[in-house]
Amino acid sequence: MIDSLPELTLLETRILGTLLEKQRTVPDTYPLSVNALQSGCNQKTSRNPVIDATEAEILVALDALKDHGLVREVSGSRVSRFEHLLEKVLGVPTQASALLAVLMLRGPQTAGELRLNCERLHRFADISSVEAFLNELAGRAEGALVVLLPRLPGARENRWMHLLSGQGSGETLQAADRAVVGSAGDMDELRARVAALEAEVAELRSLVQGRAGQ
């Protein structure tokens, strides 16, 4: 385990999250080559934010992660391959590393969202078990790895965020908040349109019934 947690960049956390994800979802191709890692980091699905990292940027980030002891290069292959050491270095169980992986790949989420999005990495029995591991990660004596964010206006649940990149820049959190608020606004608009359509249908039904009774 490390004494102090290094503050990682977005790309470094994306690489760690991708290694954790692919280790469990496509174990036959793990450890990952640089090309496979680049493809995983730049996926358009299950990623927030979506990035477009170059091979050179991936290699620089891998060097930094190797310096932190969080990633190592595996020998015995003509192509360089890399594996994560996150669970060993941070001293966390596989259930907790699954939660960290999804937070690193998708950004802040509620416990319910995490349970759903972790399905392929680890199947949690219920939301309370997700919350139990999150609370353990937040209360670590060596330093918290996640934090519960303040509830957004109109939101029903609080979201959790990983702390491997520090407390998170205001810009990053604002972008995440705008995405959530935007989704909530779209839903409110949709509900209003449905209500208006239902009112129109009720009015037409009443009109038709009135004419039928004449």
Buried (B, 14 or more C-beta within 10 A) or exposed (E): EEEEBBEBBBBBBBBBBBBBBBBBEEEEEBBBBBEBBBEBBBBEEBBEEEEEBEEEBBEBBBEBBBEBBBBBEEEEEEEBBBBBBBBEBBEBEEBBBBBBBBBBBBBBBBBEBBBBBBEEBBEBEEBEBBBBBBEBBBEBEEEBBBBBBEEBEEBEEEBBBBBBBEEBEEEBBEEBBEBBBEEBEEEEEEEEEEEEEEEEEEEEEEEEEEEEEE
